């Protein structure tokens, strides 16, 4: 048995009406493509910003750790002869540059601040606190902090 379809259903439409997309369909397709591209670009910007911030935070951590090691290696002897170089005046605030590897820019300036506080006299112990304070992209202040406790040289 053969079935025949008549073209009666398509007779009311001309060939031109069946040939392409309507203007509404084109506008919707462009809007969807635009939103897709905008999402990809914003994701890329977010990823690169996060990577730069992570690199600067790592550089700031390195600078703070360097200052902490300087303070830990300062001579502090409570036995005779008494020597005490572990005082905050020996570690003034210092401005350093946080360099990004692979770039030829000057980097971001950071301030290294060292605080030394007496915890106990018997036994003698002091807290060494180092902050590396820097400005990310001119809008957000970031502080990397490291702290340790130290006793005198033996």
C-alpha positions as CSV (number, residue, x, y, z in Angstrom):
1,X,0.0,0.0,0.0
2,X,1.4,3.3,-1.0
3,X,0.7,6.4,0.9
4,X,0.7,9.7,-0.8
5,X,1.2,13.1,0.8
6,X,-0.3,16.0,-0.9
7,X,1.4,19.3,-0.9
8,X,-1.8,20.9,0.2
9,X,-0.3,21.6,3.7
10,X,2.6,23.5,2.1
11,X,0.5,25.2,-0.5
12,X,-0.3,28.2,1.6
13,X,3.4,28.9,2.2
14,X,5.6,30.3,-0.6
15,X,9.1,29.0,-1.2
16,X,10.5,32.2,0.2
17,X,8.7,31.8,3.5
18,X,10.2,28.3,4.0
19,X,13.7,29.1,2.9
20,X,15.4,30.9,5.9
21,X,15.3,32.0,9.5
22,X,13.2,34.8,10.8
23,X,14.7,38.0,12.3
24,X,13.6,36.9,15.8
25,X,15.5,33.6,15.4
26,X,18.7,35.5,14.3
27,X,18.5,38.0,17.2
28,X,18.0,35.2,19.7
29,X,21.0,33.2,18.3
30,X,23.2,36.3,18.4
31,X,22.1,37.0,22.0
32,X,23.0,33.4,23.0
33,X,26.4,33.6,21.3
34,X,27.1,37.0,22.9
35,X,26.3,35.6,26.4
36,X,28.5,32.6,25.7
37,X,31.5,34.8,24.7
38,X,30.9,37.1,27.6
39,X,31.0,34.1,30.0
40,X,34.2,32.8,28.5
41,X,35.9,36.2,28.7
42,X,34.9,36.8,32.3
43,X,36.1,33.3,33.2
44,X,39.5,34.0,31.6
45,X,39.8,37.4,33.4
46,X,38.9,35.8,36.7
47,X,41.5,33.0,36.2
48,X,44.3,35.4,35.3
49,X,43.5,37.8,38.2
50,X,43.5,34.8,40.6
51,X,46.8,33.6,39.2
52,X,48.5,37.0,39.6
53,X,47.2,37.4,43.1
54,X,48.4,34.0,44.0
55,X,51.9,34.8,42.7
56,X,52.0,38.1,44.6
57,X,50.9,36.3,47.8
58,X,53.6,33.8,47.4
59,X,56.2,36.5,46.8
60,X,54.9,38.3,49.9
61,X,55.1,35.2,51.9
62,X,58.7,34.7,50.8
63,X,59.6,38.3,51.9
64,X,57.9,37.8,55.3
65,X,59.7,34.5,55.8
66,X,63.1,36.1,55.0
67,X,62.5,38.8,57.6
68,X,61.3,36.2,60.1
69,X,64.6,34.2,59.6
70,X,66.6,37.4,60.1
71,X,64.8,37.9,63.4
72,X,65.3,34.3,64.4
73,X,69.0,34.5,63.7
74,X,69.5,37.7,65.7
75,X,71.8,37.1,68.7
76,X,70.0,37.0,72.0
77,X,72.0,35.6,75.0
78,X,70.7,35.9,78.6
79,X,73.8,34.4,80.2
80,X,77.1,36.3,80.7
81,X,77.9,38.4,78.7
82,X,74.3,39.5,78.0
83,X,73.6,40.2,74.3
84,X,70.2,41.2,73.0
85,X,69.9,42.1,69.3
86,X,66.3,40.8,69.2
87,X,64.5,44.1,69.5
88,X,62.1,45.8,67.2
89,X,64.4,48.8,66.6
90,X,66.8,46.4,64.8
91,X,64.1,45.5,62.3
92,X,62.6,48.7,61.0
93,X,59.8,48.8,58.4
94,X,61.1,48.0,55.0
95,X,59.6,48.6,51.6
96,X,60.3,45.8,49.1
97,X,59.2,45.0,45.6
98,X,57.2,41.8,45.0
99,X,58.4,40.7,41.6
100,X,56.3,38.5,39.3
101,X,58.3,35.9,37.5
102,X,58.3,36.1,33.7
103,X,57.4,39.8,33.6
104,X,59.5,42.8,33.0
105,X,57.5,45.1,35.3
106,X,58.7,46.6,38.5
107,X,56.3,44.6,40.6
108,X,54.1,45.6,43.5
109,X,55.5,47.5,46.5
110,X,55.1,45.9,49.9
111,X,55.9,47.0,53.4
112,X,57.5,44.5,55.8
113,X,56.6,45.3,59.4
114,X,58.2,43.3,62.3
115,X,56.8,43.3,65.9
116,X,58.6,41.7,68.8
117,X,56.8,41.2,72.1
118,X,58.0,39.7,75.4
119,X,55.9,36.6,76.3
120,X,57.5,35.5,79.4
121,X,60.5,36.5,81.6
122,X,60.9,33.0,83.2
123,X,61.6,31.2,81.0
124,X,62.5,34.1,78.6
125,X,60.5,33.9,75.4
126,X,59.5,36.4,72.8
127,X,57.0,36.4,70.0
128,X,58.1,37.5,66.6
129,X,55.3,38.6,64.3
130,X,56.1,39.7,60.6
131,X,53.5,41.3,58.3
132,X,53.9,41.9,54.6
133,X,51.4,44.5,53.6
134,X,50.7,45.1,49.9
135,X,48.1,46.6,47.6
136,X,46.6,44.4,44.9
137,X,45.7,46.2,41.7
138,X,45.3,49.5,43.5
139,X,42.1,48.6,45.3
140,X,42.5,45.7,47.8
141,X,45.0,45.7,50.8
142,X,46.4,42.3,51.5
143,X,48.4,41.2,54.5
144,X,50.6,38.1,54.7
145,X,51.5,37.3,58.4
146,X,53.9,34.9,59.9
147,X,54.5,34.4,63.6
148,X,56.9,32.4,65.8
149,X,58.1,32.2,69.4
150,X,61.7,32.2,70.3
151,X,63.9,31.6,73.3
152,X,67.4,32.9,73.9
153,X,70.5,31.3,72.4
154,X,71.8,28.4,74.4
